[in-house]
Amino acid sequence: MTYIHGTFKDYHDNDIEVEFRSDNGDEEILIGNTDGADIFFSGDEPVVISFDASDLFNTIIMKKCSINLVSKIYLGNKIFAGNSEDIRVKVFKNNVLIFSGFVEPCSYTQPWSHQYEDYTVQCTDYLGTLKYKYLTDYDSYENLVADANIYTFKQYINRLMLNNFGSVMYDGSKKIGDVSAFELCGVSLNVFLGDGEDKTFSFENILKEILQYLNLHIIQEGENFYIFDWKTVQNNSATWEALYGTLNSLALSDIQITQSMYSSDETNISMSDIYNQVQVKCNLQNIDEIVSSPLDSDMIDWKYPSRQMFMTEYWAIFDPNEAANWDNYASSVKAFTGLVTSPMTEIYNSIDPSTAINYDNWYARDWYVKMLYNPKWTLSYKNQNIEELMDKSGNNYINQHKIMKLLRQERFFPALVEISKLTDPLSPTNFKRSGKQSRDNYMVISINGNYDNSEAESTNIDTANKQASGNGLLTFSGDSGSFSPNSSDDTNYILF
C-alpha cells in the first residue's frame, strides 16, 4: 500500500494533517516542510474544503476537497485514481477528522516546465462517489428485474452502502407515532430501473428521489452521514437516531462555523444563486373553460331512459364472540346460503313479510348502472364510436347491459357509467326495495389483466392497447377556442 502523508500549521496554529492511501505501489512518502523535500504543501491554500448549500432544494450536500501540492517527482502512478474509490483521502484538524473521501477519477494533471510544479488533487466525499455506483449486486439485469419488489426507504439506504462507510443518522423529523418514514414508506424497484439496462438509476439518483419525496437532505461529517430537515437544524430540535450503525455523539447542530475555521482573516463570500420572493396580486377578469371533464355534471346526458339493476349483493353477519355456539354460527351460514339459493319472494316479500323465510342477520343490497353520455367527448373502441355498439329499437336504445358485458369481456374498453345503490340495505326488518340511493359517476377503462409480469406478456398488453385505442380511447371533441388576448394590456393564462 502506498501511504502519502504530511502535516502543516494554518494561520491559527492548528495542525492540519493530510493522508493518501492507495493500492498503487508499496511505499511511504512524507510531504515535507523543508526546501529540500521532493513534495510539500503549497504556500497558497494547501487544503480547501467546500460544499454548496446555497440551494435549499439541493438534497445531497456533497463536500469537495482540493489539496494543493508542490512536487518535483512524478505522482501520477501514486495519486491517479482509476475508479471512484481507488485512493482514500483523510484530512484531520487537531486530530479531528474533518474530511473523508476519495480522489476523483481521471483528475491527474501535472505540468513539467519547472523542477517544482504545482499539483492539485481534487477529492470528493463518499456522497460524491454515488454517481458511479449502480445496482450491481446482481449477476444480470434480468435477475435485477426479477427482484423488482417493493422495498422500504430504509432498505434502499442499506443497498446504497452508506452504512459500509460509516453510521447513518436521522433527525427524526418525519415520523408517524414512533416509526420513522424510512420504515413506513416504500417504492417498487421498478421505479429505478428505467426503460432498460442503460437507464438504470445511479445510487445518487435513487438517494435524491427518496430525499426529495420526504423533503430531507443529507450531508457527510467525518465518516458519518446525517439526514435532516432544514427546519429541524435551524430550531435545534433534532432527536438523532441511527438508521444504521451506532448513534454518534456528534450532532449536526453541534457543528458551528466560527472564525477559527478560516485559514486567514481575509474572507470572501460569494453567492452564485439568489432567490427572491415576489408577491403578485392578480385581478381575474373571467374564466373560459377550454377542456371540460368527461364527468362534468352540466354536460352529462344519457341514451338509455332508465337505470338497470346490475347485481344484488348478499351478506350475513356472524358474531365471532359467539364462535363457541354452533347454532349461531350455523344460522349465519344457513342465512347466507339461503339468500343465494332461495327464490327472492321466499326471502323477502313486500306484501306480507310474515311469509319470508325466517333467517336472522342477513342483508342484501341492489346495485344499478346507467350508461352516460357527454356530447363533448367521444369514446372509441378499435376506432369505432361505442355509441355504434349500442343496440337500438327504432329511436330507443335497448340492451343497456351489453355495454357492461363489453367492459367485462374486452380489454381497454372505455365507458361513462352511473353506479347507484340503496343507502339502506334490505334486512329482516327492512323489506323495501326502494328508498334513498347514493349515485356516483365514473369514467371506466377496463383492464382485464393478469398476474403475468413477463416481458412477453408486456408486449402482448402493449399490442392489445394499441389495437384497442387506435386514435384514442377518449377524445375531446368540443369546440376549439381562441386564446389570444383581447389587447396588448391583457395577459391570458392557461391552467391545467
Secondary structure, DSSP 4 states (H G I P E B T S, - for coil): -EEEEEEEE-TT--EEEEEEEESSSS-EEEEBSSTT-SEEE-SS-SEEEEE--S-TT--EE-EEEEEEEEESS--HHHH--SSTTSEEEEEEETTEEEEEEEEPTT------SSSSEEEEEEEEEGGGGGGG----SSSSHHHHHHT--EEEHHHHHHHTTGGGTS-EEE---SEETTEEHHHH-EEEGGGGTTTSGGGPPPHHHHHHHHHHHHT-EEEEETTEEEEE-HHHHHTT----EEEES---S--GGG----GGGSSSS------S-----------------SS--TT-TTT-B-SSSS-EEEEEEEEE---GGGTT-HHHHHHHHHHHHHHHHS-HHHH--SS-GGGS---SSEEEEEEEEEE-B-TTEEEEETTEEGGGGSEEETTEEE-THHHHHHHHHSSS-EEEEEEEEESSPBBTTB--S-S-EEEEEEEEE-----S---HHHHHHHHHHHHHHHTT-SEEE-S-----S-SSTT-------
